[in-house]
Amino acid sequence: MNQTETKPSIWRRAWDMYREGFSSLTPTSRTLWLIVGIKLFVMFAVLKAFFFPNHTKQQAKELNITGSEWVQQDLINRGTK
């Protein structure tokens, strides 16, 4: 590498590494990675939206305060018990 060439950014090198790795996968491996991706999407997007409500937001709304104020009060209350 001579002085006029610059080293690609870390993001570019990471992208190139993953692109090269995934392009050399067998069809079975690609299918398995697709299943893993779908499973992660379902776990984090769908299940979170339906089964894990935003407790902080609900509690803060009931007390007419911001979420950070509720967290502060809750931590103080837990520390005094």
Backbone hydrogen bonds, N-H to C=O, Kabsch-Sander energy under -0.5 kcal/mol:
donor,donor_aa,acceptor,acceptor_aa,energy
5,E,2,N,-0.8
13,R,9,S,-2.3
14,A,10,I,-2.3
15,W,11,W,-2.5
16,D,12,R,-2.5
17,M,13,R,-2.1
18,Y,14,A,-2.4
19,R,15,W,-2.7
20,E,16,D,-2.4
21,G,17,M,-2.3
22,F,18,Y,-2.8
23,S,19,R,-1.9
24,S,20,E,-0.9
25,L,22,F,-1.2
30,R,26,T,-2.3
31,T,27,P,-2.1
32,L,28,T,-2.2
33,W,29,S,-2.5
34,L,30,R,-2.2
35,I,31,T,-2.2
36,V,32,L,-2.3
37,G,33,W,-2.5
38,I,34,L,-2.4
39,K,35,I,-2.5
40,L,36,V,-2.4
41,F,37,G,-2.2
42,V,38,I,-2.5
43,M,39,K,-2.6
44,F,40,L,-2.7
45,A,41,F,-2.7
46,V,41,F,-1.0
47,L,42,V,-2.5
49,A,45,A,-1.5
50,F,46,V,-1.7
51,F,47,L,-2.9
52,F,47,L,-0.5
52,F,48,K,-1.3
55,H,53,P,-1.5
58,Q,54,N,-2.0
59,Q,55,H,-2.6
60,A,56,T,-2.5
61,K,57,K,-2.2
62,E,58,Q,-1.9
63,L,59,Q,-1.4
64,N,60,A,-0.6
64,N,61,K,-0.7
65,I,60,A,-2.3
70,W,66,T,-2.0
71,V,67,G,-2.3
72,Q,68,S,-2.2
73,Q,69,E,-2.5
74,D,70,W,-2.8
75,L,71,V,-2.6
76,I,72,Q,-2.1
77,N,73,Q,-2.7
78,R,74,D,-2.4
79,G,75,L,-1.7
80,T,76,I,-1.2
81,K,77,N,-0.5
81,K,78,R,-0.5
